[in-house]
């Protein structure tokens, strides 16, 4: 079970409070977690990564265990504490714009 | 007694303003989608309580929302209670999927090179005149999308981009389909306007399109006086009883066509400046039109700090300033292209919103004005609905 903290606007859109928990299929990679989130909360498709290319949206960032995972390969395994559910995966709206 | 409802999109959410037929006292609800840009909301002409909204964010992209109760509550289309996925009530959310058809293709970039189309947001939603489930969406980068299932799924009408799309170029505000006019007498005819490409018309329900820009002059942007595309059209409007007559606020110049866009002539006449963004037609008088002159393309505010709507009762050329109730000093707001609208009550109501967050109303066709609200976020769009 992986814990994910969504930014407030996406929590509003998905109608959830606090962290969400997902069980990705296969290895616990970023891509698997995002697939699981979008499967469970389809309204979030296109809001974190592009519909067509599946690339991360420019002003969305991913953090885990105080590491910036945003530019890591989506197929790379997540840090062990995130994969084990001890630490959350943070999905963050970058500090950009006004 | 009939009522009026205004659907107001702003930089930080949507607001719904309602009043009785007198249009003196207004109730304001909102913000809906707080914190998100709402470029446009529009109700179905056949089911006015069905309202579509474009909610977008530079961070999280595009969402389409729909209301069945005139803007009180909202759902992404396809997520009504019986369609929810689970007891937790997660919206399904196919409604925000806007993907260009076939090969994405390229358009002209600022430096003259070719650049791939990239979807950014929906600027304008235009519900069908006859079917509440059919709605068109104008996108940035410029393309036209259509839904026939109430906004749940969208398909591009790619023929539009075949109309010399490789020559279209973004203006300072981007490159978007910002105006969609459905021809009430010929259902297969649609006009769209794109900045900075021009006007385009289809006569076969969107399969094929042709530029409709003959007569537009843009000497400082387009050295070729006969350029078919590339004109920075800010807005076009028509009256439903006479849809072959089109009015246009171009970047500079107010224009008119009497032949469904085959040709255009200038009707700026005695306007103090003919730069501006919106243009609207009186609901009952097809020759009465409204513009808001703006000083220039480098100074996007009213001339001399005086906010003035100009009205022509002669279809252009002869204009009168309308100032009663509008600030006549120290006013430096802008009025954006989708931020003016009319109702069809008697007398005709005219409304506009400003980048300073004011929404002004006139219940007497522009003779006098009052602010409904003064301190909203910057207003992006205003749509008036007349309710039974």
Boltz contact constraints between the chains, C-beta under 6 A:
constraints:
  - contact:
      token1: [A, 9]
      token2: [B, 60]
      max_distance: 6.0
  - contact:
      token1: [A, 15]
      token2: [B, 89]
      max_distance: 6.0
  - contact:
      token1: [A, 41]
      token2: [B, 90]
      max_distance: 6.0
  - contact:
      token1: [A, 42]
      token2: [B, 92]
      max_distance: 6.0
  - contact:
      token1: [A, 42]
      token2: [B, 93]
      max_distance: 6.0
  - contact:
      token1: [A, 43]
      token2: [B, 76]
      max_distance: 6.0
  - contact:
      token1: [A, 43]
      token2: [B, 91]
      max_distance: 6.0
  - contact:
      token1: [A, 43]
      token2: [B, 93]
      max_distance: 6.0
  - contact:
      token1: [A, 45]
      token2: [B, 93]
      max_distance: 6.0
  - contact:
      token1: [A, 46]
      token2: [B, 61]
      max_distance: 6.0
  - contact:
      token1: [A, 46]
      token2: [B, 96]
      max_distance: 6.0
  - contact:
      token1: [A, 47]
      token2: [B, 60]
      max_distance: 6.0
  - contact:
      token1: [A, 47]
      token2: [B, 61]
      max_distance: 6.0
  - contact:
      token1: [A, 51]
      token2: [B, 97]
      max_distance: 6.0
  - contact:
      token1: [A, 51]
      token2: [B, 99]
      max_distance: 6.0
  - contact:
      token1: [A, 52]
      token2: [B, 99]
      max_distance: 6.0
  - contact:
      token1: [A, 59]
      token2: [B, 58]
      max_distance: 6.0
  - contact:
      token1: [A, 59]
      token2: [B, 59]
      max_distance: 6.0
  - contact:
      token1: [A, 93]
      token2: [B, 59]
      max_distance: 6.0
  - contact:
      token1: [A, 97]
      token2: [B, 58]
      max_distance: 6.0
